[in-house]
Amino acid sequence: MQFELTGRADHGCGSDPATARADLGGTREALSEWSPLSRLSQAQREKVDAALDELVQRLTLVATVGEPRGMV
């Protein structure tokens, strides 16, 4: 999304605004299907929490690799 909004991925073709709209539309659709955490059982909330913890750990590794290369 960052590259679409800044125009860095466009390379002159002018498709970045349409790509950004499509990305946002897909995100909106995915989020509309989620249940609020208040509707989940304790076991389901714990499963979500564990999955998010794992995701954060993985993203930290990506940032650690990307930062010295100027990618972050």
N, C-alpha and C positions, 0 to 999 in steps of 0.2 A: 504494500500500500504506500509505503514511504516513497518509493521510486515513481509510482504513478502520480502522486500528488506534487512531486517536485519536477516532474517532466524528465527525470534522468533515464527512464526506461523507454521513452517515446521514440527516439531516433528519427524524428521528423514525420512519423506517420500520422500523428494526431489522434491516436486511439486511447491515450491515457485517461481522459475523462470518462469514456464509456467503460473502460476496464475498472476504474475506481467505483463507478455506479454499480457495476455487476458484482464487484467484491462486497460492497456494502449491502446490496440486496440479498446476496447469499448468506451473509452474516446475520442480517435481520431475520431471514427465514429460519435459520438454524436456532437462533436464540428464542424465537417465538414458540418453538417446540419444547423448550426446557420447562421443567417444573420448578416452581419456587422452592428454595431450600426448606421453607417452613412446612411444605407438604411431604417432605421425605421422612422416612423413618430414621431412627438413630443409626442403624446399620448402614443405610443408604448414604447418609451424610458422612459417615466415617469413610466409606468407600470413595466418595467424591473428594474428601479431604486428602486421602492417601494418593489419589490419582493426581491432584493438583500439586502436592508436595513433590511427587516424582517428576512432573513436568517442569517445575521450577528448578529442580536439580539439573535436569537435562539442558534447560535453557542457560543456566549459569555456565555450563561447560562450553556451550556455543559462544557465549560472550567472552569467555576467557580465551578461547582460540582466536576469535575474530578481532578482539581489541588490538593486540600487537600488530596485526596486519592492516589496521585502519579500516576495518569492515564494520565496526560498531559505531 
